[in-house]
Amino acid sequence: MPGFLANHDAIKAKGVDTIACISVNDPFVMGAWAKDQGTGDKVMMLGDGNGEFTEAMGLVLDATRNGLGRRSQRYAMVVEDGTIKGLFVEKPGAFEVSAAEAVLKGL
């Protein structure tokens, strides 16, 4: 999140209309996270409470053995006119290809 906030203007300058964050959480958690991170109108926060979007994307991370349930893999996605133009899925434990700086370079 911090990288997308810090690079908001540069990302928007590349023609991006909306920066969104989706997470397998309810809207109340997403609202609290947005407040904590100070996203304001820079990042649209979307809750995927039941993980239906995440499952449809094939990006479920089964963390039940760690007591965390079914979560989402870490990824970034570029969508243009309803078509996925880029999907950058992280290897478990990594934070490289989905970072704001990496996405910005790919725009």
Sequence and secondary structure as in RCSB ss.txt:
>XXXX:A:sequence
MPGFLANHDAIKAKGVDTIACISVNDPFVMGAWAKDQGTGDKVMMLGDGNGEFTEAMGLVLDATRNGLGRRSQRY
AMVVEDGTIKGLFVEKPGAFEVSAAEAVLKGL
>XXXX:A:secstr
 HHHHHTHHHHHHTT    EEEESS HHHHHHHHHHHT TTTSEEEE TT HHHHHTT EEE GGGT  EEE  E
EEEEETTEEEEEEE  TT  STTSHHHHHHH 
